[in-house]
């Protein structure tokens, strides 16, 4: 047996020994994910986790704040079982060629198969057909909810493999409060954060500003980004409140090319903006929301050249947008009953062209797509133990017509500490503009990709609520997968491939001592096809120990069976040891140093882009 194959068992074996040794310690609030924790992404209204039949992970604000990562996705890749994100350097994912940030859940991802949301609104680049990973910032998030499986019933297209919903922050206390962070370290990497909240009477305001930059571990791999966010909310009366937010991400990334085929002058600049407004209501037995959103991007890209080619004589430019309107209302008709009905309308599209050096323009695409949908979800709890959930969605796309999306499941609560769940759900993804209309393989007759997913999960809380454990198994069958094939000697995007993915997810969190907590996860994926960016084995275990003014937080991640290319015969296997040490100077001043890849492991998650060795960042956190 491969010596790495026993590592996940060893990790969880050690954790189990720790559990047995410290079963009498006292818990603290908010350290675990109790069964009664309230989540919203799986129903669009507040429901406890033990009533939701579907697999959902929650990463809370404490975990987000303790990380030195600016981007949400890097944190999720460690904390959420079954979820993996590709990376290419010290910080930043990039855009266009040479970019990382591919998100896969249970082997489903890439090409916008996992939907990323910001307070329930989809954010992705319509021209490129994928999300913009650098636009999701941890300082803006109160928590992140991840649906590990199809979410198309509520969110429609692009939620085929799962949903990542960033729930944004708001001021939690009256008056003015703020936070600042400064970091500096390896490869001239710099990170600056400032955030502030203000709450008075019925007004709530929160704003943040982030700036990251690095020279990168390779020549021609520098990156910078500035993210800004502001949210305003006002309570009109005890039943209605209104809110609005704006997000800006301005960045530039340089692609050095794969190590074997270096690129020169390959860079991309992007400006992404998002705006939304919503009105929310809550009465005794009803609650709901009306939301309108608009996000767009402007991009300028130089595709660069290799040593054996000439510099480009043009720049690629594009404008894209994604606008929508969504409403839903939930009704509690009888005791234990919840009925949610909703509708949404979306239009996404964009314009792309090559701006030649001589001033002329070569048009590539100028298209838009309209989608309309309605859905209904009913949930009923019987005998205070059994919760049944079923729903249906009808989505109409002007290109291919109607798509029916059913979903159902049940959750049985044995007691307040144990719950068994089972669900079946359909997911789908509409073809994006690039696949439909851009470049040689374009095919305007493509149909949506589809996925049917089945899962069973068991959640257990023991030791007085100090230890939480979750295990799930899943089986997913996909068809109509869009691939590029050679037809009559020419490349063409076609609906052909079928695949079957199955596997296991495990996760735990445990407060061992008042000042020591552990958390970890493990996932196993088995697929009948080779899937890039989806490891067969993925394990993570982290600890957080506080003694006096010092806090030590080591963690360990193990990846095995990671294909870097579809036709690869070998896989990438690696293990990473990281550690953060912090010293609390005063209750409002915290000094820290963070080391990643302390064993100097050599590895890649994106073919041709080796990750850096030891990376050290030091900084200061300030609160006021």
HELIX and SHEET records of a PDB file:
HELIX    1   1 UNK A    7  UNK A   21  1                                  15    
HELIX    2   2 UNK A   49  UNK A   51  5                                   3    
HELIX    3   3 UNK A   61  UNK A   66  1                                   6    
HELIX    4   4 UNK A   72  UNK A   79  1                                   8    
HELIX    5   5 UNK A  133  UNK A  135  5                                   3    
HELIX    6   6 UNK A  138  UNK A  140  5                                   3    
HELIX    7   7 UNK A  152  UNK A  155  1                                   4    
HELIX    8   8 UNK A  186  UNK A  188  5                                   3    
HELIX    9   9 UNK A  433  UNK A  437  1                                   5    
HELIX   10  10 UNK A  463  UNK A  465  5                                   3    
SHEET    1   A 2 UNK A  38  UNK A  39  0                                        
SHEET    2   A 2 UNK A  47  UNK A  48 -1                                        
SHEET    1   B 5 UNK A  56  UNK A  60  0                                        
SHEET    2   B 5 UNK A 141  UNK A 147 -1                                        
SHEET    3   B 5 UNK A 162  UNK A 168 -1                                        
SHEET    4   B 5 UNK A 114  UNK A 118  1                                        
SHEET    5   B 5 UNK A 121  UNK A 122 -1                                        
SHEET    1   C 3 UNK A  83  UNK A  85  0                                        
SHEET    2   C 3 UNK A 103  UNK A 105 -1                                        
SHEET    3   C 3 UNK A 108  UNK A 109 -1                                        
SHEET    1   D23 UNK A 175  UNK A 185  0                                        
SHEET    2   D23 UNK A 189  UNK A 200 -1                                        
SHEET    3   D23 UNK A 203  UNK A 214 -1                                        
SHEET    4   D23 UNK A 223  UNK A 235 -1                                        
SHEET    5   D23 UNK A 240  UNK A 254 -1                                        
SHEET    6   D23 UNK A 264  UNK A 282 -1                                        
SHEET    7   D23 UNK A 286  UNK A 305 -1                                        
SHEET    8   D23 UNK A 314  UNK A 331 -1                                        
SHEET    9   D23 UNK A 337  UNK A 356 -1                                        
SHEET   10   D23 UNK A 361  UNK A 382 -1                                        
SHEET   11   D23 UNK A 386  UNK A 397 -1                                        
SHEET   12   D23 UNK A 401  UNK A 415 -1                                        
SHEET   13   D23 UNK A 418  UNK A 429 -1                                        
SHEET   14   D23 UNK A 449  UNK A 462 -1                                        
SHEET   15   D23 UNK A 467  UNK A 487 -1                                        
SHEET   16   D23 UNK A 490  UNK A 513 -1                                        
SHEET   17   D23 UNK A 516  UNK A 527 -1                                        
SHEET   18   D23 UNK A 537  UNK A 547 -1                                        
SHEET   19   D23 UNK A 550  UNK A 562 -1                                        
SHEET   20   D23 UNK A 572  UNK A 586 -1                                        
SHEET   21   D23 UNK A 589  UNK A 596 -1                                        
SHEET   22   D23 UNK A 615  UNK A 623 -1                                        
SHEET   23   D23 UNK A 175  UNK A 185 -1                                        
SHEET    1   E 2 UNK A 257  UNK A 258  0                                        
SHEET    2   E 2 UNK A 261  UNK A 262 -1                                        
END                                                                             
